[in-house]
Amino acid sequence: MNRKLPFGIVFRIASIHLFVAMLLFLGSCDVTKAPEKGKVVGVSDGDTITLLVDGRKEKVRLFGIDCPELHQAFGRKAKKFTSRMVFHKTVSLTRKETDQYGRTLGVIEVDGQYLDQALVRSGYAWHFRKFSSSRLLDSLENEARLNKRGLWVDPDAIAPWEFRSRGRQKSMPAIGTM
């Protein structure tokens, strides 16, 4: 016996399935949270600051960029640039995620400018393509390279992730001495 279900029942079942699928899809989307205000109370280096948010200190690493290390060429200049732009100012923080060190990864806006973009545009940061696919940061880095701004005056500039990797290799004991 082959009975068909009435259209109304089929429609309701399909609607419920569609509704559940939409909820699952929306739950998996990367929804950016609304920006929060905070006062910059510390600058560790070019891409890491400390904010005072709702009375508590929070370490924030800029998302999508990587500045030279402090003991690397242009590291201190990147820190100075960041300090001039945000230190003791109230900024907007848009959270992205948390890194393996417990720092907030986020985007900082101050006086209508985004700190990550300003650093890359001025030649004090690389676009960190491993973690970001921003076309804008790509374009700003290429422009800074072409105009030899900041660290790009050095044709052999070493990316911070390579610099850190080299430092770890030097500090490891030689094979056979372990």
C-alpha positions as CSV (number, residue, x, y, z in Angstrom):
1,M,0.0,0.0,0.0
2,N,1.6,3.3,-1.1
3,R,0.0,6.2,0.7
4,K,1.0,9.8,0.3
5,L,1.2,12.1,3.2
6,P,-1.0,15.2,2.9
7,F,0.8,18.3,1.6
8,G,0.4,20.2,4.8
9,I,2.2,17.6,6.9
10,V,5.1,17.3,4.3
11,F,5.3,21.1,4.2
12,R,5.6,21.3,8.1
13,I,8.2,18.6,8.2
14,A,10.3,20.3,5.5
15,S,9.9,23.7,7.2
16,I,11.2,22.2,10.5
17,H,14.2,20.6,8.8
18,L,15.0,23.9,7.0
19,F,14.7,25.8,10.3
20,V,17.0,23.4,12.1
21,A,19.5,23.5,9.2
22,M,19.5,27.4,9.3
23,L,20.1,27.3,13.1
24,L,23.0,24.9,12.7
25,F,24.5,27.1,9.9
26,L,24.1,30.3,11.8
27,G,25.7,28.7,14.9
28,S,28.8,27.8,12.9
29,C,29.3,31.3,11.4
30,D,32.0,33.6,12.7
31,V,30.0,36.4,14.2
32,T,32.2,39.4,15.2
33,K,31.3,40.7,18.5
34,A,30.5,44.4,19.0
35,P,33.5,46.6,19.8
36,E,34.4,47.3,23.4
37,K,36.1,50.4,24.8
38,G,39.3,50.2,26.8
39,K,42.2,52.5,27.8
40,V,45.6,51.5,26.7
41,V,47.8,51.2,29.8
42,G,50.7,49.3,28.4
43,V,52.6,48.6,25.1
44,S,54.7,45.5,25.2
45,D,55.9,45.7,21.6
46,G,54.5,46.8,18.2
47,D,51.7,44.3,18.1
48,T,50.9,43.7,21.8
49,I,49.2,46.1,24.1
50,T,47.5,46.0,27.5
51,L,44.0,47.5,27.8
52,L,42.0,48.4,30.9
53,V,38.5,47.0,30.1
54,D,35.8,47.3,32.7
55,G,38.4,47.7,35.5
56,R,40.5,44.7,34.5
57,K,43.8,44.5,32.5
58,E,43.7,42.5,29.3
59,K,46.7,41.7,27.0
60,V,45.7,42.1,23.4
61,R,47.7,40.9,20.4
62,L,46.8,42.5,17.1
63,F,45.1,40.1,14.7
64,G,46.5,39.5,11.3
65,I,49.9,41.3,11.6
66,D,53.3,40.6,13.0
67,C,55.8,43.3,14.1
68,P,59.5,42.8,14.4
69,E,60.7,41.5,17.8
70,L,62.1,44.2,20.1
71,H,65.7,42.9,19.7
72,Q,65.2,42.7,15.9
73,A,65.7,45.5,13.4
74,F,62.8,48.0,13.6
75,G,61.3,46.3,16.7
76,R,61.8,49.3,18.9
77,K,60.5,51.6,16.2
78,A,57.4,49.5,15.8
79,K,56.8,49.7,19.6
80,K,57.4,53.5,19.5
81,F,54.9,53.9,16.6
82,T,52.3,51.9,18.5
83,S,52.9,53.9,21.7
84,R,52.5,57.2,19.9
85,M,49.3,56.0,18.3
86,V,47.5,54.4,21.3
87,F,49.2,54.8,24.7
88,H,47.0,56.4,27.3
89,K,44.1,56.6,24.8
90,T,40.7,55.1,24.8
91,V,40.4,52.6,21.9
92,S,37.8,50.2,20.5
93,L,38.6,46.5,20.6
94,T,36.9,44.1,18.3
95,R,37.7,40.6,19.6
96,K,38.5,37.8,17.2
97,E,39.7,34.9,19.3
98,T,42.2,33.9,22.0
99,D,45.7,32.7,21.3
100,Q,47.6,29.8,22.9
101,Y,49.1,32.2,25.5
102,G,45.7,33.4,26.6
103,R,45.9,36.8,24.9
104,T,43.0,38.3,23.1
105,L,43.5,38.5,19.4
106,G,41.7,41.6,18.2
107,V,41.5,44.7,16.1
108,I,42.2,48.1,17.7
109,E,40.6,51.3,16.4
110,V,41.7,54.7,17.7
111,D,40.8,58.1,16.4
112,G,39.1,56.6,13.3
113,Q,42.2,54.5,12.3
114,Y,42.9,50.8,12.7
115,L,46.3,50.2,14.4
116,D,47.1,47.0,12.4
117,Q,46.6,48.9,9.1
118,A,48.6,51.9,10.2
119,L,51.5,49.6,11.3
120,V,51.6,47.8,8.0
121,R,51.1,50.9,5.9
122,S,54.1,52.6,7.7
123,G,56.3,49.6,7.2
124,Y,56.5,48.5,10.9
125,A,54.6,45.2,10.4
126,W,54.1,42.2,8.1
127,H,50.7,41.0,7.1
128,F,50.6,37.6,8.9
129,R,49.2,35.6,6.0
130,K,49.4,32.4,8.0
131,F,46.4,33.7,10.1
132,S,44.8,36.3,7.9
133,S,43.6,36.5,4.4
134,S,43.0,40.3,4.4
135,R,43.4,41.7,0.9
136,L,43.7,45.2,2.4
137,L,46.6,44.2,4.6
138,D,48.2,42.5,1.6
139,S,47.8,45.7,-0.4
140,L,49.2,48.0,2.4
141,E,52.2,45.7,2.8
142,N,52.9,45.7,-1.0
143,E,52.6,49.5,-1.0
144,A,55.0,49.9,1.9
145,R,57.5,47.5,0.2
146,L,57.4,49.4,-3.0
147,N,57.9,52.8,-1.3
148,K,60.6,51.3,1.0
149,R,58.9,52.5,4.2
150,G,60.1,51.4,7.6
151,L,61.6,48.0,7.7
152,W,61.3,47.7,3.9
153,V,64.4,49.9,3.5
154,D,66.2,46.6,4.1
155,P,65.9,44.4,1.0
156,D,66.7,41.4,3.2
157,A,64.3,42.1,6.0
158,I,63.6,39.0,8.1
159,A,60.0,38.2,9.0
160,P,59.4,38.0,12.8
161,W,58.2,34.4,12.6
162,E,61.5,33.4,10.9
163,F,63.5,35.5,13.4
164,R,61.8,33.7,16.3
165,S,62.4,30.3,14.6
166,R,66.1,31.1,14.2
167,G,66.4,32.1,17.8
168,R,64.9,28.8,19.0
169,Q,67.3,26.9,16.7
170,K,70.3,28.7,18.2
171,S,69.2,28.0,21.8
172,M,68.7,24.3,21.2
173,P,71.6,22.0,22.1
174,A,73.5,20.5,19.2
175,I,72.7,17.0,18.2
176,G,74.8,14.5,20.1
177,T,75.2,16.8,23.2
178,M,71.9,15.8,24.8
